[in-house]
Amino acid sequence: MDNSFNDTIIELIDCILDLCEKERIPQATKKLRELDQLIHNTLESYRANNQQNLLESLESFLKEKYHCYSRIKRLRSESKEIDDLLDILSPDYKNAGWNEISNKDGIFTLYKDNGGGMHSIRMEGIVESPIFDLCSVILEIDLYPTWIPRLLESTQLAEDKRYRKAIYCKVSCPWPVENRDVCLYGYGVDMLDECDKVVVVSRSFRDEDFEGVALPDVPKKVIRVDTRISGFVLKPISPTQTFVQVISLTDPKMSYIPYWLLNFVTTQFAHYLFVMLRKQANTVLSSEEYQRRINKNPLYLELKEKSDKYFNRINNNNNNNSNTDKQQQQQ
């Protein structure tokens, strides 16, 4: 097998791992697809030409140098989950089976019965707060009960000091429904350079998400739900405005959901949750607790730099476009 080909594969692997380390997930995914296509084409060429020795040599090389990386396996999962989340939040909601529940206070709420016990709730609207403040609200897990309605407990089980977390939440349900809890794995992805978005993905925790994490036992008279995918998409409109989408695709573990409960969740709880998200984001700048945490955690400095860099780029692009328009008018 050509040593230069091996070197190319190793260079691409190193590039992918470096991008993952820097949390540049979209770029890492692009490189991973490039690498997969290169490997696929080469393997198919060896098979078509009956080059069995080269085929076995490449497969052995890939097993030793490529398939062993757990981070690349996780990247594949992240890429699919991000795509799934963005697909669910597609603007073409009518053709995707969504039902419009309410559209008031600038908050648009939709519901969908996915079958098999899975139910989706989707909310979207403008929040009069910077994207940085919204990220702060999302990151501070233990403060969730101070603003999320009916949330009894929110505990961080694990984190990697950056954008990956495992959390436990327990929520109070209206009588006579038993309370629910969930163990979630979540992570944030900076996609500002690619599509002007920050994406936060979460789903039910799996053993491979973090090593050595002991999930809490299910308390008495509590039922653990299964979240297939949930999260946020944050799209900055201006330095002080953010378009926010919230999605949850969850099996509440109920054989039958009474109409009154479904109506409560879709028409009242979901809307109020978004209202409270707005209110909480508006308190970040004046909150001593949030500011103490922001000043203490270096991660926030990185987030602030990303936000400032994004808006500087947008302003420069707008200025360049304005100058171009003026020059064309003068001509």
C-alpha positions, -999 to +999 in steps of 0.1 A: +000+000+000+012+035-009+029+052+021+017+086+009-019+073+010-013+062+046+001+096+054-029+113+039-053+093+061-032+100+092-031+138+084-069+138+079-074+119+112-051+143+131-070+173+115-104+158+126-092+152+161-077+187+164-110+203+152-129+182+177-106+194+205-113+230+194-151+222+194-152+229+157-178+202+151-191+213+117-156+215+102-146+182+118-177+166+103-169+179+069-133+165+071-147+132+084-170+129+054-140+137+031-120+110+048-148+084+046-153+091+009-116+087+002-115+054+021-146+041+005-134+049-030-100+032-024-116+001-009-140-002-038-111+002-063-092-026-046-123-049-047-131-040-083-095-048-094-093-079-072-063-065-053-068-087-022-034-080-006-039-042-008-075-046+005-064-066+035-035-043+042-057-012+041-084-028+063-057-037+088-043-002+087-077+013+093-084-010+122-052+001+139-051+038+130-087+049+124-115+027+139-098+028+173-107+065+180-137+068+203-138+106+196-144+099+159-172+075+168-188+102+190-184+127+162-205+105+139-232+104+166-231+141+171-233+149+134-264+127+130-280+142+161-274+178+150-288+170+116-319+153+132-325+183+154-322+208+126-345+186+104-371+186+131-370+224+133-373+228+096-395+258+085-417+234+065-435+223+096-469+218+080-457+191+057-439+174+086-472+167+105-470+195+131-502+209+146-503+246+154-512+250+191-508+287+198-493+319+184-494+346+210-469+370+228-446+363+198-443+327+209-452+300+183-461+266+198-465+233+178-473+197+187-468+164+170-477+128+179-448+108+166-464+074+174-448+047+195-454+067+226-432+096+214-446+132+215-429+164+202-434+199+214-418+228+195-416+265+205-400+295+189-398+332+192-376+362+197-359+368+230-348+404+237-314+393+251-279+387+237-271+352+227-244+352+254-270+356+281-291+328+267-260+305+267-254+314+304-290+304+313-286+271+295-252+263+310-261+269+346-279+236+353-285+239+390-303+272+385-330+256+363-355+252+391-355+289+397-371+295+363-384+263+347-420+257+358-427+226+379-390+215+379-383+200+413-346+191+409-318+197+384-284+182+391-252+180+371-239+145+370-208+150+348-191+175+326-159+178+305-152+214+315-164+226+281-197+220+264-207+185+273-228+177+304-248+149+319-277+161+341-306+147+361-340+164+363-372+157+381-405+174+374-438+177+392-468+166+372-504+176+378-524+152+401-531+124+396-502+119+372-470+106+389-440+128+387-414+122+360-376+123+359-349+120+332-312+116+329-299+136+300-267+139+280-262+173+262-237+193+244-234+227+226-221+233+191-209+266+177-223+269+141-221+307+139-195+306+111-214+280+091-251+290+095-254+318+121-265+294+148-256+279+182-271+245+186-277+227+219-285+190+217-297+167+244-311+132+247-314+104+273-281+094+288-262+063+275-234+045+292-208+055+266-215+092+270-194+095+301-173+069+319-180+062+355-212+080+359-237+064+383-272+074+373-296+081+402-321+054+410-357+062+401-374+075+432-406+059+445-438+071+427-416+086+399-414+074+363-383+079+342-391+092+307-371+086+275-360+116+255-350+107+219-338+143+212-343+178+225-325+210+225-322+247+215-313+265+184-301+301+190-298+325+161-286+360+168-306+387+152-286+416+167-263+421+197-294+424+219-319+400+202-319+363+196-343+340+177-348+309+198-362+275+189-369+248+216-377+212+208-385+181+228-392+146+214-400+125+244-418+094+255-435+103+288-441+066+295-479+068+296-500+042+279-527+068+274-523+106+277-556+122+288-568+152+267-567+175+297-530+167+304-520+170+267-539+203+266-521+215+297-487+207+284-491+221+249-512+252+256-500+263+291-468+247+302-449+251+269-459+287+264-451+296+300-417+278+298-407+302+269-420+332+288-398+322+318-368+317+295-372+352+283-375+366+318-345+346+331-323+357+302-332+393+309-319+390+345-284+377+336-267+411+334-281+423+367-280+390+386-252+387+411-253+349+410-250+347+372-222+374+371-203+356+398-204+324+379-195+341+346-165+359+361-153+326+377-156+303+347-131+308+319-155+292+295-176+323+295-147+344+283-144+321+253-181+324+247-179+362+249-150+362+224-170+340+200-200+363+202-180+395+197-161+379+168-194+370+151-209+404+154-177+421+143-177+399+112-214+407+105-208+444+109-178+443+086-198+424+060-226+450+063-202+478+059-186+462+028-220+456+012-230+492+019-198+506+003-203+483-027-239+496-031-227+532-029-200+526-056-225+510-079-249+539-075-221+564-083-214+545-115 
